Amino acid sequence: MINRPLGYPMWFIAGYPDIVNYFSLPGQDKEMEGLFGDIPTEEGLDENQTFKMSVLRKIVDLYKKSGNVLEVSNSK
């Protein structure tokens, strides 16, 4: 896939395209830095160099905390 953001597994990109797009926007890197801080690579990424489940959960939570609503959500 061309221009696929690094770190996201394919199933996450397919299931949460709104989150992947949001964190790919210019300026969102500061929010991601706040999420990860000084986490060593081996704690945040698996052997395939994609985010571990615990990190993906934090990404979803951060997205929702920022006032965004999931595209797949029934709530408004």
N, C-alpha and C positions, 0 to 999 in steps of 0.2 A: 504494500500500500504506500503510495507516494504521500509525503508530508504527514505521516502518522506521528503524533506526539510520542516522544520517548517515555517509557516507563509504564504505560497503560497496557494491560492485556487486551486482546481483541474483544473478548466478551464484554469488558467494561466499556469500551468505546461504542460497541453496538447497543448496550443497555442504557448507557448514560451519556449520550452524545452532547446533551446540554452542559453537563459538568465539564467534559473534556474541552468543549469550545470555550466555556467561561474561563477556565484556567489557562487557556492558550492565548487569551487576549493580552495586548500590551498592558503592562502595569500590574497584572495579577501575580507576577513573580514574587512580589513582596509578601502577598498573602501566603503563598506556598512556602516561602522562606520561614515565615512565622510558624507554619505548621511543622516543618521539619527541623528547624534550628540546626543543631550540631549532631544530628543522628548519623552515625557511621553508615556507609553504604550497605554493608552486610546486614544491618538491622532493618533497613527500609526496602531493599530490593531482594528478590529471590534469585535462584541460579540462572533464570532466563532474563535477568536484568529488567524485570517488571516489578511494580509495586506489590508488596505483600498485602494480604487481606486487611491487616490492621491499619495499614497506611491508607488503603482505599476507603475504609470506613471513615477515617479522619477527614479525607478529602470530601466525601459526601456530607459529613457533618459541617465542615467549614463552608461548603456551598450553601447549605440550608441556613446556617447561622448568619450568612451575609444577606439574608432576606430574599433569597431566590427560592422558587418553587420548582420541584422536580417536574420535568416534562411528562413523566409517566404517572404523576401523582393525581389523585382525584380531588385533593384539597386545593382550595384557591387562596 
